Amino acid sequence: MKRGIMKFRFLMIGVVFLLAFACVPALAADKIKLPNYMHWSCYDVGSGGYIQASAIADGILKKFNARVRLIPSGTSIGRLFPLVAGRVSVGWLATEVAFATEGDYDFASYEWGPQDLRVVLAHPTTHALYVAGDSGIKNVSDLKGKRVAWVVGNPSLNVKVTAYLAFADLTWDDVKKVEFPSFGATIKGLLSGHVDAASGTVLGGVVRLANSPKGVHYLPFPAADKEGWARMRKIAPFLAPVKEVQGHGIDPKKPVELIRYRYPIATVRADASEDFVYNLIKAIDLSFPLYEKAHVAMPWWNIKYAGVPPADAPFHKGAIKYLKEKGVWTDEYQAWNDKLVERLKKVRALWKEFLPKAQAKNIKGSKLQKYWMAEKRKAFGE
C-alpha cells in the first residue's frame, strides 16, 4: 500500500511539474520591465483624461504590480512642463501635443519653442461645445453675445473653441470671453450660471452638468455644412466630423453630429528609452481586460484603435516595435510617421534660425506668436 501511495505522489509531482512547465511561455509572454513606481501628468480630477489614466494605472498595478502616481493639472503648460523637465515619464495629454511639437500658440515663446515629443497611444474621442439644457441655446450661431469659457494656459481647449466659433463664422470678438483657471472650473461655471458655453469631451466631466436639473445640450456641427467645416479646419485641421451615439446626455437613438479628435494621448519625450516605451505599451495592452469596462470610453484604448495614425505627433519607436509585433502597424502608417518626423525636424531647425532674429527685434508675447507662425507658413508654403 505504501508503494502505491509513493507512486501516486510521484505521479502528482510529475503532473504539477508539467503544468508549471506549460505555464512558463505564458508567464514569459507577460513579462514586463517597468519601474516599480511611475509619475504621470494628466488632466485635472474629474476630467475624462484623469478617469482614463487612473483606470489604466489601476490595471497595470493589478497585473504587473507597477505603481503610478497621477499629477493632475488643468492647463496644458501644467501637464507638459513636468514631462519636458523629466519629472514625469508619461503625459496623458490632448491637442497641446500638436501645438507643442509645432511651437504654436502658448508654445511660441522664448521659454518653450517646438518640443520633441512622441506618442505611445492616442485615444480616439469625441469633443463638443456644450451648454445647459435649459439655456435655450440650440446652435453655435446662437452664441453671439453670449458668455463662452476660456481656460487660461490651455490652448488645447481654447483653439478648439476658436475653431467651433468659426464654424458659425464667429470670433471671440462676437462673444463674451470668461476666463477660468481649469477645465473643471468651466463645468462649475455652467452649473452656477456664470458662463453660457464650455467645451470638453462627451464622456468626461460634463456628466455633472448632464445629471443636474439643468441637463446638457451639445451644439451640433453638421458634416453637411462644408463651409462651416472648412472655416473650422483652417484653425484646427486635426478635427473630423462624427455622429456620436455615446456620451452623457446623448440618446443612442438620436446621434449628435460632433467632433472627433485624439484625447488623451499617452505622450513621452522623443529621447525616452525604447525599452521603457515598448514595455509601457505592452503593459497597457496586456492589462486592457482589467480596465476596458471601467468607463464607457475605455474600449477605444484597444491598440487597433489607439495605436494607429493620425495622431498629434509621431509614434515612438518603442511603441512601433510592439505594434508591429501585434500586427497593427503597417507600411502606410510608417510612411505617415516618417513624414511627420521629418517635418518636425525642419520645424525645430527653423526655430533655431528664427529665435535670434526675434530676440534681436525684441518681439514678445502675442506678436512673437504671430511672427513665428508667419515664418513657418512661409517656410512650408502653407
N, C-alpha and C positions, 0 to 999 in steps of 0.2 A: 504493500500500500504506500509505504514511504517512497519507494522508487517511482510509483505512479504520480505521486504529488510532486516529486522533483522534476519529472518530465514535464508536468503541466506548468510548473514555474518557469522552466527554461523556455517552454513554448511561448508563454505570455511575455517573457522578457524579449524574445525574438520579435514578437508582434509589435511590442512597444518601440523597439529599436527601428523596425522597418517603417512604422508610422512616423517616427521622428525624422528618419532619413528622408521620407517622402515629403515632409513639410519644409525641408531646407530650401528648395528652389523658391517656394512662395515667400518665405521669410527674406531670402536674398533679394527677391524682386522688390520687396517693400522697404529694403534698407535705405535709410535716408541719412545724409550727413548735413545736419543743420546745427547752428549754435543752440545751446540749451536755453538761451534767453535772447529774444529779439525785441527791438523797438520799431514800431511802425507809426508813421504820421497818417492822419486821416481827417475827414470832415468832422464837424462838431457832433457832440452827443445828440442822438435823436434823428440824425440825418440818415438817408439810405446808405451813404458811404460808410458811416460808422457801424450801422447794423450789419452790413455785409462783411466788412473787415473783421468785426467781432465774431461773427459766425464761422468764418474761415479759420481765424485764430483758435477758436474753440475746437474745431475739427482736427487741426494739426496737433493741438495739445493732447486730445484724446487718443489719436492714432500713433503719434511719434514722441509724445512727452516733451515737446519743444514749446516753451512758454513765450507769450507775446505780450508786450505792454503797448497799448494804443496811446498815441499822443494826439488828441483831437485839437483841431483849430478851425475857426470859422472863416479864415481868409486863405487865399492862395499862397501868399507870402509865408504865412504861418505854417503851412503844410510843406512848402518847398524848401524853406531855409534849413530845417533840420536834416533834410535829405542831402542837399548840396554840401552842407557843412560836415556830413558824415556822422551826425548824431543819431540818425535812424537808418536802418538798412533798406527799408521799403517805404514808399509813399503811396497811399491809396488816394489818387488824385483825380482831377477832372480835366477840363479843357485848358487849364493852366499849363498842362504838359505841352500842348501845341504852342501856346504863347511863349513859354519859357525857352523852348528849343529854337524858336524863331527870333527871340529877343523882342517881342512885340508888347505893346501896351505898358503895363506896370513894370515889365522886364526890360524895357528900353530905357535903362538908366545906367549911370556910371557904376553903381553897386552890383548890377546884375549882368545884362547883356545875354546873348544866346548861351543856353546851358546844354551840356552834352548828356542827354537822358535817353533811357531805353525802356521799352515796355516788356513786362513779363506776361501779363494777360490783360485784356481790355474788355470789360463787361458791356454788352450792348444794352442800352436802357432808353427809356422814353422820358423826354423832358417836356415841360409845359409852362405856360403863363397862366396862373390861376387867380381867381377872385372868389369872394364869399358868394355862396349860392343865392343869398338874398340881396345881393348888391344891385341887381338889375342890369349889370354889365354883361352883354352877350358876346360881343366880338372885339377884336383888337382895336378896331376903329372907334369903339365906344370909350376908349381910354383917354381920348383927347380932353385935356383939362383935369384929368384925374391924378391921384397920387400913386406913384409907382416906386417900388423899393429899389434901392441901390445899396449894395453891400460894399463897404469901404475895404479896399485891398483885395477884392475878389473879382478880377477880370473874367474869370471863368463864367460867373453868373452875369455880370454886367454887360459883357459883349454880346452874350446871347439875347439878353433883354433888348439891347440896342437893335439887334437883328429882328427881333419879334416886332418891335415898334415899326421898323422899316417895312415889314410885311404889309402894314396898313398905310404906308407912306407917311409915317410919323417919325419924329425925332424926340430927343429929350427936351427940346425947346417947346414941344407941344403938350408936355405933361409936367406934373409937379414932382420933382425928384425928392424922395425921402430917404435919408441915409440911415443905415443900420450897421452895427458892428459885426454881425454874423448872419448866416442863413437862418439859424434857429430864431433869431430875433425878428426876422421878417414874418414868420408864422405867428408869433405873438402879436406883431403889429396888425396882421389881418384879423386875428381873433378880437383884439381890443378896438378895432376900427380906426387905427392910426394911419393905415395905408389901404389903398384900394386893390392893388395888384402886386404879386410877387412871383418869382419863378423857382422851379425845382423839379425834382422827379415826381412821378405819379405813385411811387411806391415807398417814399421816404417820409419826412417829417410832416407832409401835408395831411397825414392821417389824423392829426389833431384837429385840423380845420374840417376835414370830411366828416368826422364823428361829432362835431359840435352842432348846436342848434342852427348855426348859420349854413352849414353844408359847404360844398365846394363846387365851382363851375370852372371847367377848363376851356379857355378861349381857343376856338378851332383855327387850324391852319390848313385849309383845303388844298390838296395837291393840284386840283384843277385850276387854282389861281396861279398861273405861270408867272405873271408879272410880280406878284407878291413874293413868290419863292425866289425869283431872280434877284429882287432887292435884298432879300434876307441872306442869300448865299454870297452876295457881293461882300457882305460883312463877315459872315461865318460860313465858309464853304464846306465845313465838316458836318453840317446839318443835313438831314434827309427826312422825307415825309414817312409817316407810319400810321396805319389805322390800328389804334390801341383798344384792346378789349379787357385788359387787366389794369388795375390801379384803384386806389382808394376813391370811392365815389363814382366809379365808372361801371355802367351796366354792360355786362358782356354781350347783351343782345343789341346794344346801341354803340357801336365803335365810334371813337372820337378821333378826328384827324389831328395828330400831334407831331412831335419832332423826335427823331431817333438820333442818338449820338453815343459816345462811349463814356461810361461812368459807373463805378470807379475804375480807374486804370492803375493796376499794380505796376509801379514805376521804380526803377533803380537808376543809379548813375551808370554811364556807359562803361566806366572802369570797374564796375562791380565784378567780382570773381565769377568766371564762367561756371565753376564748380558750385558756388553758392546758388546762383540763379537756376542752374539745372536741378539742383536738389529742392529748391523752393517750389518751382512749378510742379515738380514731381509730387511733392508733399501736398500741394493744393489739389492736384488731380486725384491722387490716391485716397485722400480724405473726403473727397466730394460726396460719397454716400452718407457721410456723417452730418453734413450741413445743407445738403440740397433741399431739404424740407424746412429749414429754419426760417425761411422768409420766401414770399412769393417770387422774389427776384432771383433767388439762388440758382434755379435750374439753368440760367443763362451763363453760369460760370463753367459749364461743361466746356472743355477745351475746344470742341468743334465749333463753338460759337465765339468764345473769348480768346481763342488762340489763333485767330486769323485776321489779316488786314481787311479794310484800312483801320489804322489807329492813329493817335495823335503824335506818335514818334515811332522810330524803327523798333522792331523787336530785338531783344538782347540775344547774343549768340548762344548763351546758355539755355534760353527758352527755346530757341530754334532747334537746338540739338535734341531736346526732349520731344518737341512737336514732330520732328522728322521721325523719331523712333516710334511714335504713336500713329504715324501715317496721316497726320493732319496737315503738315507743311508741304506745299507744292512748289514747283519751279516758278509758277506765276507769282506766288507770294514772295519768293526770294527776289524776284526781279523788282517787285514793288519795294521791298525792304532796301535793296541795294541803291535804288534810285533816290530814296529818301535820305539814306545815309550820306550819299554824295552831295545832295542839296544842302544838308545841314553843315557839312564840312565847308562848303562855299559860303554859307551864311556866317559861320564863325570867322572865316578868313576875311570876309568883307567887314565885319565888326572891328577887327584889328586895324584895318585901314581907316575906318570911319572914326574911331574913337579919338585919335589925336587931332583930327580936323575939328570935331565937335568941341573938344576941350579948348582948342586954340581960339574958337569963336565964343567960348563961354556960354554955350547953348545948354539950357537946363529944362527940367520939368516936361510939360506937355509939348513944348517946342522941340525938345530933344526927340520925343516920340515921333512927331510928325517928320522931322528931318531924317531920322533913321529909316522910317517906313518908306519915305520918298526915295531915299538912296537905294533901298532894297528893291523897290518896284523898278527903278531904272536899271539896276544891275541884272535883274532877272526878266526884264521885259514884261512885267505884269501890269 
